[in-house]
């Protein structure tokens, strides 16, 4: 066992040193990679599936979801309905979307993380009116000076980029996977605003609808959330295969009945020892799961009366395994603090 100070990188001594070189590789779920632009056929160009499913993905695949979980996922696939997944933080709600996309070969998960300011428009598309105005002014100035540069109707699409929801609704033969993460963080209007789009599977882009008759074949090229140029006909986006939509919630608020009746609801319960061990093996490997078995058991015992997240358990096992500090249990308890404690 190492001395208490040997694992410390920052020592608080005020003396510059090269200790940063001693840092071990990051946990797999915090390894961002910076791989550059993905090839068009790459399923996971941004590495998000690896962070969700774990670097030891082949071990994670040995785990089989419970019968109810499998049935609700497949019900959503068959019925082309959104899947509303609720449960405590770290229960695996977001991972479910990545797991489905990976197993069914549905490409990169389109992720829309919800915050209190999120609006439906953010998920559908963004129109950069300011950039277009600047370019129009530049073109007008160039034309006055006798240089070419007049703007055409076709160029309007250059200022439009589809969001995650808008990209998921593009017509394709196979569904995309869309993760609308932490919907309960939104303001009161967003769940209702989603109703029509999710029911109809289409939406309009007014900036393109107005000029559709001036576009060749009524089509304009815009960017999608993957960074690819795609064609939009008549200023409307209409899906062919309805996307597999996963809405997640930590249960911080109730949703309106019209949204609930349009969704398949899956409640993820508290994971048992086997499932937690699978999480650890998937991210950190067999050895870490074996050495951290006592921490898993202690985590389960505490979670009966305290609100804890599996992310905390992974952090504790990784740090105590990588740094092997003295006072291992004390450090683990510092990292796994109850989320429902009084402030």
N, C-alpha and C positions, 0 to 999 in steps of 0.2 A: 504494500500500500504506500502511495506517495505521501510525502510530508504535506501538511495543509497548504503551504504556500507554493509548492512546486508546480501546480497546474495553473496558477494565476498568470495571465498574460499582462494585464494592466495591474501594476503593483502599488500605485498610489504613492510612489517614493519621490516623484518630481524629477527623476533622472531619465533622460531620453535613452532608449535602448532598442534593439532589433527583435524584441520578443514577438512581434506580430508574425514573424516567420515561423514561429512554433505552433501557430494555430493548425489544428487538424482540418481535414476536408469538412465542408459544411454538412449538416444533416441533409439527406436527399430531398426533403420537402422545402429546403431553403437554398437549393443549388439552382441558380437561375441560368447559368450557362453562357448566355450571350452568343448564341450560335450563328447569328446573322439571318438573312432572309431564307425561309424554307423553300425547298423545291415544291413545285405545284402538287406533286403527289404525296408529299409528306403528311401523315395524319396528325402529327403533334409538333408543329414547327416551333412553338414557344415553350415546350417542355412542361406545360401545365399538367398533362396527364401523368408524367413521371413523378411530379411533386405530389399529386393526389393519390396515385396508386402505389407509389413507392419504387425505389430503384430495384428492389428484388421482386419485380412484377410477377415473375414465374411462380414464386411462392404464394403471392396473394391470390393467384388464380386457383390455388388449391381450395380456397375457402368458397363455400356455397352459401348464398343468402338463404334466409328462412323461407318457408313455404309461402307465408303471407306476403312477404316482400316480393318474391318472384311473381306471385299472382297479380299484385297491384301494378308492377312494372309492365307485365305483359298485357294487362287490361288496358293500360294507357296506350300501349303500342297498337293494339287491335282497334280500339275505339277512336284513335286519333284525338285523344283528350289530354290536356296538361296533367302532369302528375304533381300534386302538392305534397311535399315531403316535410313533415314537422318532427321536431325532436330537440333534445338538448344540444348545446354547442359541442362539436367534435364527435357527434354520433355517426358521421359518415354520410350526411345528406348530400353534400356537394360531390363527394367521391362517387356516388351512385351514377351521376350523369357521365363522368369520365369512364366508369366501368362499362356502361352500356355502349358508349361510343367506341370504346376499344374492342369489345367483344364482337360487335356487329359491323365494325369497319365503316363507321359513319363520319370519319374525319375529325378535325379539330372541334372541340367543344366551343361553341359560341357563348361567351360568358358576359352577362350583364349584371355587375355588382350594384345593388340598390343602396342609395343613401337618401337622407331626408329630402334632398332637393331634386331627386330623380323625377323626370316627367316622361310621359309616353313618347314624346318627340325624341328624347335622347336615345331610346331604344330603336326607333324607326330609322331616322336619318338626320343628318346635319347639313344645312345649306349655308355656305360661307358667303353671305351677301356682301360683307365688307371687302373680301378679296376680289369678288366680281366687280364691285364698284371701282376699286382701284385699277383693275385691268381695263375697264371701260374708259376711265379717264386717261390712262396711258395710251390706249388705242386711238382715242379722239385726238390726243396731242400729236401722235405720230401721223395721223391722217392729215392734220392741219399743216404738218411740216412736209407733206408730200410723200410720206413713207407708208407702205401697206401696214395693215394691222387692225382693220375694222372687225368688230366682234360679230360672230354669226350665232344663230339660234342653237346650233349644235354644241357650242362651247359651254352652254349653261350646265350640262352634266358634269363638267370638270370641277364644279364647285359643290357637288353633292357627294356625300359619303354615307352609305347605309350603315346603320348601327347593328348590333347583334340580332335584335328582333327582326329588323328589316332584311338582313342577310338570310336569316332562317326561313323567311317566307318567299325567297326567290324560287321560281319554278325549277324543280329538279326531279329526277326519277327516284332518288333515294332521300329519305328525310335527313335533315341536319339535327344535331342535338343542341338545344338551347338551354342554358342554365341561367335562370333569373334568381340570383342569389340574395337571400335575406330580404324577401319582400316585406316582411314585417317592419323593416326600417323606413319604409316609404311614408309619404304623407297620406292623408286620408283618401285622396282622390285617385291615386294611381291604380289600386286594384279594380276600381270601377272602370277606369279609362281603358284597361286592358281587355275588357269584356268583348267589345265589338271586334277588335282585331283578332283575338283568339277564336272567336266564333266564326267569323267570315273567312279568315285566312288570307286577307288582302288589305291593302291600304293604298291611298293616293299620295302622290307627290305634286302638290298644286303648282310648284314652279315649273314642272315639266308638262302638266296637263294643259296649261295655258298656251304652250307653244307647240303642242304635239302635231298640229297641222302643218307646221313649218319644218318639221324634222324629217329626214329621209326615212320613209317607211314608218314614220311616227316613233322612231326609236332614238334614245339618247344613251350614251355610255356614262356610267357612274362607277365609283369605286365601292366595293363591298367591304365588309369588316375584315376580310382576309387580305385586303390590299389588291384584289384583282379587279380588272375592268369588266363590267357586266352590262348588258343591254336591258333597258326598261322601255317597254312599249306602251305608248299612249299615256304615259305619266302614272301608270298603276303597276303595283307589284302584287301578283297573285300566285299563291303556292300551288304546286302540283301534288307533291307529297307533303302532308302536314308534318311539321317538325316534331321531334320528341322533346317536349317542353317540360323542364323540371323547375318548379317553383319551390324554393326552400324557405323555411320559417323556423325561428327559434321559439316560437310560441309567445312572443311578447305582446301580441294583439290578436283580436279576432278579425276575420275577413267577412265581407258582406255575403249574404246567402246566394245572390246571383253568381258570384265567382265560385263559391263552394260547389254549387250544383253542376258547374261546368268542368270541374276537376275530379280526378281520381285521387282520393286522400290516402296517404300512407304515413302512419305514425311509427317512427323508429324508436323502439324502446331502449332501455339501458343495456349496453352490450355486456355479454357474459365473459367469463375468463377466456374461453376459447376464441371468441371474436377479438378481444383485446390482444391476445397473444398473436393472432393472425396479423393485426395492424402492425404490431411491433416487428414481426418477422418480415412483413412486406417492405417496411421502411429501413430496418436496421440489420436484418439477417437473423439466422438461427441462434448464433452465439449470444447476441444481445437479448433475444427473447428468453433464452435459458437463464442468463445472469440476472435479468430483470424480473424474473418470475415472482420474486417476493414483493417487488414494487407494484406489480400488476395486482397481486392479491390484496395488498394494502390499499391500493387505489379503489378496488371494488368494495372493500369494507367501508371506506370513507364515503363512497358515492351513495351508499344507502341512506345517508342522512345529510349529505352536502351536495351542492351543485358543482360538479367538476367537468372538465373537458378532456377528451382523449389526447388533444394536442399537448396538454400539460404533462401527461404521462410520457409521451414520446420525447418531449424536451428533457424530462428528468432522466429517463433511461439513457438517452444519447449522451448527456453531459456526464453522468456518473460513470458511464462506460468509457467515454473518450478521455476524460480527465482523471478518472479514478481518484478523486480527492478523499482525504480523510473526512470523517463525518458525513458519509454518503447519505444516510437516512435523513439527517438534518437538512442537507442541501436539497434532497428530493422534496421534503415537506415545504421548503421555501418556494420551490418552483410550482408545487401543486397546492395552490391556495384556493379555498372555496370561493366560487363566483357569486354566491348569494349572501356573503357576510355583510352585516350592517356597516354602513359607511360612517 
